[in-house]
Amino acid sequence: MSTRREVALLLRASAPSDGPLVPEPDLAQLDWAYLLDTAFRHRVAALVGSRMVADGWFEPEGRQDYVQDALLSAYALNSSRNRVLLGESVRLVELLRARGVAVALRKGAYLAPAVYRDPGLRPMSDIDIFVERAQARSVAEVLEAEGYVAGSVDARGTIRALTRRQNVFWNVHVNNLPTFHRPGSGPIQRTVSVDVCFDLFLPASGSSLPASVLLDEVVDFESCGVRVPVFRPEHFLLDVAAHLHKESTTLRYIEKLKHQRLLQYVDVVSLIAANPRLDWTVLLDTALTAHASRNVYFALANAEELFPGRVPYDVLARLAADGEVPDGFLTEYAAVDLDTPLHWSSSRIADRLFSDERPRAASRSPI
């Protein structure tokens, strides 16, 4: 594991814990510029800042006032954006249910309010929903009626229609509809975006799970005063793990540095901590049915290395056996892109997360 002091601090400050984060001696020796850059890139700035402020790391009018302000600005930004996204996610779910569409919220729309229990702590970029593939047209019609347009967003926040090549790629290679966008209300929220997913796995991944398996067992949670549907905890963890594996090993995501997001591993261990009665057998059996034991092993084994004591050993052993996980699997990437997967140079997840190493192949994806 990386021995850099700032990395160790970020890991401690990000981990779900009931204990205090005791201030270190000689704070002037910390590389605060590196800590800020890394915390923001890994999307844990609000989480780290809130913890450090609560545990007395920053003296009033001290030399690190700017660090405190920068970290807490992430909290304020998350709070503002998430207020809009959470409210809109609830509104869209109600519209879809009124249309007879079975739907479940995914990712941040559940994690921020229900697992982190404070929308300011966990950033959201968009609204993620899950539906049956057969309902995709109905969902698109609802979104279009609400002012959403399928397309991409450029650097100025302008919504652009997809090119023909992009449309073909979405139809053949992706487990989602094209992302839908509508204009937002200013520089903090330039657009509101919705991702509509109908399979947890990419078509070429070799893994698949019928949507009915997930939608037949949804549970409700309260968001913005309304009861809305979400996957049962075991299925939600499967979803988070599968998404983490996809973004950590697929070239088009790696090129956007999505393989270096500490937040994704914090999501895993926070979800486990928030569900002490998690039925691991359900997770293991569902992963096996989906031919996704390797995907889940990747996420949970790396999470356990970063945050020891969170994942039971027998769970990792069963996943490794069910998935016939080969040596070197945790350093593997581009298996879905190339005939032969490539490997990162370091075997340690903390080194890979905070490394400057870049992939040795380029994505051919147009999106």
C-alpha positions in Angstrom: 0.0 0.0 0.0 1.1 3.5 -0.7 3.0 4.9 2.3 2.2 8.5 1.5 0.9 10.2 4.6 -1.8 12.1 2.8 -3.2 9.0 1.2 -3.3 7.2 4.5 -5.2 10.2 6.0 -7.7 10.2 3.1 -8.4 6.5 3.7 -8.9 7.0 7.4 -11.1 10.0 6.9 -13.3 8.4 4.3 -14.0 5.1 6.1 -17.3 4.7 7.9 -16.5 4.8 11.6 -18.1 5.8 14.9 -14.8 6.8 16.4 -13.1 10.2 16.2 -10.5 11.1 13.5 -7.7 12.2 15.9 -5.7 15.2 14.5 -2.2 14.4 13.5 0.8 16.2 15.1 2.7 18.7 13.0 0.0 19.4 10.4 2.2 22.0 8.7 4.2 19.1 7.3 1.2 17.7 5.4 1.1 18.3 1.6 -2.2 20.1 1.7 -2.2 20.9 -2.0 -1.8 17.2 -2.8 -4.5 16.3 -0.2 -7.0 18.7 -1.7 -6.3 17.7 -5.3 -6.6 14.0 -4.5 -9.7 14.4 -2.3 -11.6 16.2 -5.0 -10.4 13.9 -7.8 -11.6 10.9 -5.8 -14.9 12.6 -4.9 -14.4 12.3 -1.1 -13.7 16.0 -0.4 -17.0 16.7 1.4 -16.7 13.4 3.4 -13.1 14.1 4.4 -13.7 17.8 5.2 -16.8 17.2 7.3 -15.0 14.6 9.3 -11.9 16.7 9.9 -13.9 19.8 10.9 -16.1 17.8 13.3 -13.0 16.3 14.9 -11.2 19.6 15.4 -8.4 19.5 12.8 -8.6 23.2 11.9 -7.9 26.0 14.4 -9.9 29.2 14.0 -8.0 31.7 11.8 -5.3 29.0 11.4 -2.9 28.5 8.5 -5.1 25.8 7.1 -8.3 27.9 6.9 -8.2 27.7 3.1 -8.2 23.8 3.3 -11.2 23.8 5.5 -13.1 26.2 3.2 -12.2 24.3 0.1 -13.3 20.9 1.6 -16.5 22.4 2.9 -17.2 24.0 -0.4 -17.6 20.5 -1.8 -20.2 19.8 0.9 -22.1 23.0 0.0 -21.9 22.1 -3.7 -23.2 18.5 -3.1 -26.0 19.8 -0.9 -27.1 22.2 -3.6 -26.9 19.8 -6.5 -28.3 16.8 -4.7 -31.3 18.8 -3.5 -32.3 19.2 -7.1 -31.4 15.7 -8.2 -33.1 14.0 -5.3 -36.3 16.0 -5.8 -36.3 15.3 -9.5 -35.6 11.6 -9.0 -38.7 11.3 -6.8 -40.8 13.2 -9.2 -39.8 11.1 -12.2 -40.4 7.8 -10.2 -43.9 9.0 -9.5 -44.5 9.9 -13.2 -43.2 6.5 -14.3 -45.2 4.5 -11.8 -48.3 6.4 -12.9 -47.5 5.2 -16.4 -47.4 1.6 -15.1 -43.6 1.3 -15.3 -41.8 -0.8 -12.7 -38.8 1.2 -11.7 -36.0 1.3 -9.1 -33.6 4.1 -8.2 -29.9 3.3 -8.3 -26.6 4.7 -7.0 -26.5 8.1 -5.4 -30.3 8.7 -5.3 -30.3 6.0 -2.6 -26.8 6.2 -1.2 -26.7 9.9 -0.4 -29.9 10.2 1.7 -30.2 6.6 3.0 -26.6 5.3 3.5 -24.6 8.5 4.1 -27.7 10.1 5.7 -26.6 13.5 4.5 -26.9 14.5 0.9 -24.0 16.9 1.3 -21.5 14.1 2.0 -21.9 12.1 -1.2 -21.8 13.7 -4.6 -24.3 12.9 -7.4 -23.8 13.7 -11.0 -27.1 12.5 -12.4 -30.2 10.4 -11.7 -29.9 6.7 -12.3 -33.0 4.5 -12.7 -33.5 0.9 -13.6 -36.4 -0.5 -15.7 -37.2 -3.5 -17.8 -35.8 -3.2 -21.4 -39.4 -3.6 -22.7 -40.3 -0.4 -20.9 -37.5 1.7 -22.4 -39.8 3.4 -25.0 -42.3 4.3 -22.3 -39.6 5.8 -20.1 -38.2 7.8 -23.1 -41.6 9.2 -23.8 -42.1 10.3 -20.2 -38.7 12.0 -20.1 -39.2 13.7 -23.5 -42.6 15.0 -22.3 -40.7 16.6 -19.3 -38.3 18.4 -21.5 -35.4 15.9 -21.5 -33.4 15.2 -24.7 -31.2 12.2 -25.5 -27.7 13.4 -26.3 -24.4 14.6 -24.9 -23.3 17.8 -23.1 -20.4 19.8 -24.3 -17.9 21.9 -22.3 -20.2 24.9 -22.3 -23.2 22.9 -21.0 -24.9 22.8 -24.4 -26.9 19.7 -25.1 -26.0 18.1 -28.4 -27.8 15.4 -30.4 -26.0 12.1 -30.8 -24.2 11.4 -34.0 -25.3 8.3 -36.0 -22.1 6.5 -34.8 -22.9 7.3 -31.2 -26.5 6.0 -31.6 -25.2 2.7 -33.0 -22.8 2.3 -30.1 -25.5 2.9 -27.5 -27.8 0.4 -29.2 -25.2 -2.3 -29.5 -22.5 -2.0 -26.9 -24.2 -0.4 -23.8 -26.6 -1.6 -21.1 -28.4 1.8 -21.0 -30.5 4.1 -23.1 -28.6 7.2 -24.3 -28.4 9.7 -21.4 -31.2 12.2 -21.3 -30.6 15.8 -20.3 -32.5 19.0 -19.7 -31.2 22.5 -19.0 -30.5 23.3 -15.4 -30.6 26.6 -13.5 -27.1 28.0 -13.5 -23.4 27.2 -13.3 -23.8 24.8 -10.3 -26.5 22.8 -12.1 -26.0 23.4 -15.8 -28.0 20.3 -16.8 -30.0 17.6 -15.1 -29.2 14.2 -16.5 -30.9 10.8 -16.3 -29.4 7.5 -17.0 -31.9 4.7 -17.8 -30.4 1.2 -17.3 -32.0 -2.1 -18.1 -29.1 -4.5 -17.4 -26.4 -4.3 -14.7 -23.8 -5.6 -17.2 -22.3 -4.6 -20.5 -23.5 -6.8 -23.5 -20.0 -8.2 -24.1 -19.2 -8.9 -20.5 -20.5 -12.4 -20.4 -22.7 -11.5 -17.3 -26.4 -10.9 -17.3 -29.3 -10.9 -14.9 -33.0 -10.6 -15.8 -34.5 -7.3 -14.7 -37.4 -9.1 -13.1 -35.0 -10.7 -10.6 -34.2 -7.3 -9.3 -37.5 -5.5 -9.8 -39.6 -8.3 -8.2 -37.8 -7.8 -4.9 -37.5 -4.0 -4.6 -38.0 -2.3 -1.2 -39.1 1.2 -0.4 -37.2 4.0 1.3 -38.1 7.6 2.1 -36.7 10.4 0.0 -38.0 14.0 0.1 -41.0 12.8 2.1 -42.0 10.1 -0.4 -41.6 6.3 -0.4 -39.7 5.3 -3.5 -38.4 1.9 -4.7 -34.8 0.7 -4.6 -33.2 -2.8 -5.0 -33.0 -4.9 -1.8 -29.7 -4.4 -0.1 -28.0 -7.5 -1.5 -29.0 -6.6 -5.0 -28.0 -3.0 -4.5 -24.5 -4.1 -3.4 -24.3 -6.3 -6.4 -25.2 -3.3 -8.6 -22.6 -1.1 -6.9 -19.9 -3.8 -7.2 -20.7 -4.5 -10.9 -20.6 -0.8 -11.7 -17.3 -0.4 -9.9 -15.8 -3.3 -11.8 -17.1 -2.0 -15.2 -15.6 1.5 -14.6 -12.3 0.2 -13.2 -11.6 -2.2 -16.1 -13.2 -0.8 -19.3 -11.0 1.5 -21.4 -13.5 4.2 -22.1 -14.0 4.7 -18.4 -10.3 4.4 -17.6 -9.5 7.1 -20.0 -11.8 9.4 -18.0 -10.0 8.3 -14.8 -13.1 6.6 -13.4 -10.9 3.7 -12.3 -9.4 6.0 -9.8 -12.4 6.9 -7.6 -11.9 6.2 -3.9 -15.6 7.1 -3.4 -16.7 3.9 -5.2 -15.0 1.7 -2.5 -16.3 3.9 0.2 -19.8 3.3 -1.2 -19.2 -0.5 -0.9 -18.0 -0.5 2.7 -20.6 2.2 3.7 -23.4 0.1 2.2 -22.2 -3.0 4.1 -21.9 -1.0 7.4 -25.5 0.4 6.9 -26.9 -3.1 6.5 -25.7 -5.3 9.3 -28.3 -8.0 8.5 -27.1 -8.3 4.9 -27.8 -11.8 3.6 -24.5 -12.7 2.0 -26.0 -15.9 0.6 -28.4 -14.0 -1.5 -25.6 -11.8 -2.8 -23.4 -14.9 -3.6 -26.2 -16.9 -5.2 -27.4 -13.9 -7.3 -23.8 -13.2 -8.5 -23.4 -16.8 -9.5 -26.7 -16.9 -11.4 -25.6 -13.7 -13.3 -22.1 -15.2 -14.0 -20.8 -12.1 -12.1 -18.9 -13.6 -9.2 -15.7 -12.3 -10.6 -17.1 -8.8 -10.9 -18.3 -8.7 -7.3 -15.0 -10.3 -6.1 -13.1 -7.5 -7.8 -15.0 -4.8 -5.9 -15.2 -6.6 -2.5 -11.6 -7.8 -2.5 -10.2 -4.4 -3.3 -12.5 -2.8 -0.8 -11.4 -5.2 1.9 -7.7 -4.4 1.1 -8.4 -0.7 1.4 -10.6 -0.9 4.5 -9.7 -4.2 6.3 -12.4 -6.0 8.4 -15.4 -5.0 6.3 -16.0 -8.1 4.1 -16.1 -11.6 5.6 -13.3 -13.9 4.5 -15.7 -16.7 3.6 -17.6 -14.4 1.2 -14.4 -13.5 -0.7 -13.4 -17.2 -0.7 -16.8 -18.3 -2.2 -16.7 -15.5 -4.8 -13.2 -16.5 -5.8 -14.2 -20.2 -6.1 -17.5 -19.5 -7.9 -15.8 -17.1 -10.4 -12.7 -19.3 -10.8 -10.7 -16.2 -10.2 -7.2 -16.5 -11.8 -4.0 -15.2 -10.4 -3.5 -11.6 -11.3 -7.2 -10.9 -11.8 -7.3 -7.8 -9.6 -4.7 -6.1 -11.7 -6.5 -6.9 -15.0 -8.2 -4.4 -17.3 -9.5 -4.1 -20.9 -10.8 -7.7 -20.9 -14.1 -6.5 -22.5 -12.2 -4.3 -25.0 -9.3 -6.6 -26.2 -8.8 -10.3 -27.0 -6.2 -10.5 -24.2 -6.5 -8.3 -21.1 -3.8 -6.0 -19.9 -2.4 -5.6 -16.4 -1.5 -2.7 -14.2 2.1 -2.7 -12.9 1.2 -2.7 -9.1 -0.6 -5.5 -7.3 -1.8 -3.1 -4.5 -5.1 -1.3 -5.0 -4.0 1.7 -3.0 -1.0 2.1 -5.3 -3.2 1.7 -8.4 -5.8 4.2 -7.1 -3.3 7.0 -6.6 -0.9 6.1 -9.4 0.0 8.2 -12.5 0.1 5.0 -14.6 -2.1 5.2 -17.7 -3.6 2.4 -19.8 -1.4 0.8 -22.5 -4.3 0.7 -25.1 -6.8 3.2 -26.3 -10.6 2.9 -26.3 -12.4 2.8 -29.7 -15.7 4.0 -28.1 -17.3 7.1 -29.6 -19.0 8.1 -26.3 
